[in-house]
Amino acid sequence: MQFRILGPPDLFDEERRLRTPLTSPKQKRLLGALIARPNSFVPREELMREIWGGQAPKQARNALNAHFSGLRKTVETAERARGGQARLVTGADGLMLRVSPAETDSGRFCLAVSRAQGRCRTAPEEAYGILRKALPLWRGAVLEGEGPHGPLGAALAEQLQDVRRRALELLFDAALSSLRHEDVLPELRQATVAHPLCERFHDQLMLALCRSGRGGEAIGVYTEARQRLTAAHGHTPLLSARLEQIGAQSPELSAAGAGAPIAPLPLRSPAGREAARPHRFAVRHVERADGPAERSALGFLTDLLSGRELYTGRV
């Protein structure tokens, strides 16, 4: 049996491929709250706040017990063949759901992401396969359709969204390390739209475009994202470093460089000095209104894109 909350909450019998929906909105919220703290008693006061917010009815405690009994009956009906300890337990300290991580879709997803993270650098193909199987566990938003979440549900949803974003980062890293850069281009574009302030996704999209022979589009991604990200975060270290790689014609940007694990880009210090590292064409000559000047490749490309520089073709 799988308790599912990555989408509309329900129970899913994997052997019989049978889905048991939860029809009561309050039971759905209750299930989400219990999954947020599995195998431990959740105080009734917290559960009442989760279900009714600050407008609990006078007999809220009795109503909570009724919703808990209804949820327990639904679980027992869906899981008749299961023996051993009861799933849903009442106690003086509150109410509890006994469940292992492998018996929830959220737990399975987190376990898969953890496995993939351990293999991404050394076995990117394996990590890619793990994540491709794990991401379809998401059938929609966490506890979809239940309106505003209570404190427990909201915290759980935020945590799981963070894990999902990390899973996508790992998926794209694994794809970029295993010659799948063109396969994930559509998903990378979707990720930058869904997470416009996530610099990592824009950086990965730039790298995938370069490895697909579309360096001009990669510079366009930089141009479009830089202003928005700078306004939000004050700086764009990943995108700036990636743009400098483009100017330096770094081998990592070619498909031939895709076999190596993706390593974090060297970032600039707050003073603007980057860590020492060899690269080609680190300095370019440009024509400015006030005469020739020497600038880094990053400065050259930034000024060229802004129209402040006229490229003479000299390197």
Salt bridges, closest charged atoms under 4 A:
ASP10 OD1 - ARG4 NE 2.85
ASP10 OD2 - ARG19 NE 2.53
ASP10 OD2 - ARG139 NH1 3.84
ASP13 OD2 - ARG16 NE 2.77
GLU14 OE2 - ARG108 NH1 2.61
GLU45 OE2 - ARG61 NH1 3.79
GLU46 OE1 - ARG37 NH2 2.89
GLU79 OE2 - ARG82 NE 3.86
GLU79 OE2 - ARG87 NH2 2.76
GLU103 OE1 - ARG87 NH1 2.85
GLU125 OE1 - ARG180 NH2 2.97
GLU126 OE2 - ARG119 NE 2.73
GLU146 OE2 - LYS28 NZ 3.52
ASP162 OD1 - ARG165 NH2 2.50
GLU169 OE1 - ARG166 NH1 3.30
ASP173 OD1 - ARG200 NH2 2.63
GLU187 OE1 - ARG132 NH2 2.57
ASP203 OD2 - ARG200 NH1 2.63
ASP203 OD1 - ARG242 NE 2.68
GLU217 OE1 - ARG189 NH2 2.99
GLU217 OE2 - ARG214 NE 2.94
GLU244 OE1 - ARG268 NH2 2.88
GLU252 OE2 - ARG242 NH1 3.72
GLU274 OE1 - ARG277 NH2 3.42
GLU274 OE2 - HIS279 NE2 3.80
GLU287 OE2 - ARG314 NH2 3.01
ASP290 OD1 - ARG288 NE 3.48
GLU294 OE2 - HIS285 NE2 3.81
ASP303 OD2 - ARG288 NH1 3.54
ASP303 OD2 - ARG295 NH2 2.81
ASP303 OD1 - ARG308 NH2 2.48
GLU309 OE2 - ARG288 NH1 2.58
GLU309 OE2 - ARG295 NE 3.82
